[in-house]
Amino acid sequence: MSTEMENIKNYKDFYSNIDEHLSTMSIEDILFHWDELEDEERLRLFLKLAKDRRAELVRELSKNHQELLIKNLSAQNTKTLLKEMEPDDLVDFIQNISPEVRSSVWESLSDESRKETEFLLKYDEDDAAGLMTPRYVAVQASITVSQALAFVRRNLEEVETIYYIYVVDQLKRLMGVVSLRELLSAKDNKIIGDIMERDIIFVQDETDQEEVARTLENHDLIAIPVLDKYHRLLGIVTFDDVIDVIREEQTEDIYKMGAMDGNIDPYLDTSLFGLVKKRLPWLSILLIAGLFTANVMDLYNYLSATLGFLFLFVPSITQTGGNCGTQSATLMIRGLATGEVHFKDFGKIVIKELFVGITIGIIMATIMLVRNYFFFHDLQILQLFTISFSLIFVVITSTLIGAMVPLILHKLKFDPTVAAGPLMATVIDVLGLTIYFELNKIILLH
């Protein structure tokens, strides 16, 4: 937060100091107190902002606050706001608001903005084309550097970024790219076709947004072109949009790993029913799956008469197995997300995790053996060794399952993040307890 904002203790001080500090307030400063303001105060604050900053603020607001703000704006102020918004941000905004408000917003769009919006709305919002902006600089290969610079200057206000100048033919097929730095350093009479880079990094219009983010990050690009199947340039995806994608995808993954719906609406803007809906489906599935643990306990209940001490260590066995499986699954999911691991590495991963599981299993079993030796004096040495020995197999099995399941799910085009949360722990509980009881039964009773 800015230095001025650090001295503002509550929203009343904030609101009373708006006129004095507005020019130095960042959008983050405003958002910090936005929820505390009344509708009239929000409107007054919004109208005092510069036009370009209004668009920036609306972009960061939750969809509920976006809609409330639009309802309170006059028709002229709405038109001014929509004109300042970037096409990709405008599409996101239109998709967020309710149908009745969307209708009035649509009527406020200029013909050019409406045409751009209709073009972008044709594409899935999770694909590259759904992220892109159609406002970019494109020139033909036959013009000179001086002509290209003149063209850039004339269209400076119409484009989102000018770090890259794209070179296209008469059919808008992408031929090359020139960075602004290269353009400024080249001689005026140089032909663009002679200085352009022909080896172009690009994505297709249907490329998933996660892959777009990964491609842009891996190649350290500020923007990346989006092409259709005919190699025609449709638009560009800029790094700021990719940052939003990464944040959204990480939020969705965290929710799924916590056995919740992946919807990323802000917590305070989500209704009571929305929060229940987010959590209840997976909790119901986990409850049913967890009952299988009770079935396993019941299946081996007959051991309580002769090997009742085994039930004392059930929590330790299930917790250790669940933790090992979750760790392996988390490593695989992260590796899949960053492109570090692929299904083709399945054999190598299984072998590596097998040895990891054996090593960890032996260490954990040793810790359990030493600890139980000093605390459970009534147990025989064979019993102590068998309990610890079974833990080794539980750890190995959990580690392998945790590594394999995300890879298989990813290969089958399912989201692997569901394998790193409570669901994985529940499945491993069932398998771990079966291994634990069966091994102890075989060794101690036979």
Buried (B, 14 or more C-beta within 10 A) or exposed (E): EEEBBEEBEEBEEBBEBBEEBBEEBEBEBBBBBBEEBEEEBBBBBBEEBEEEBBBBBBBEBBBBBBBBBBBBBEEEBBBBBBBBBBBBBBBBBBEBBEEEBBEEBBEBBEEEBBEBBEBBEEBEBBBBBBBBBBBBBBBBBEBBBEBBBEBBEEBEEEBBBBBBBBBBBEEBBBBBBBBBEBBEEBEEEBBBBEBBEEEBEBBBBBBBBBBBBBBBBEEEBBBBBBBBEEBBBBBBBBBBBBEBBBEBBEEBBBBBBEBBBBEBBEEEEBEEEBBEBBBEEBBEBBEEBBEBBEEBBEEBEEBEEEBEBBBEBBEBBBEBBBBBBBBBBBBBBBBBBEEEBEEEEBEEBEEEBBEBBBEBBBEBBEEBBEEBBEEBEEBEEEBBBBBBBBBBBBBBBBBBBBBBBBBEBBBEEEBBBBBBBBBBBBBBBBBBBBBBBBBBBEBBEE
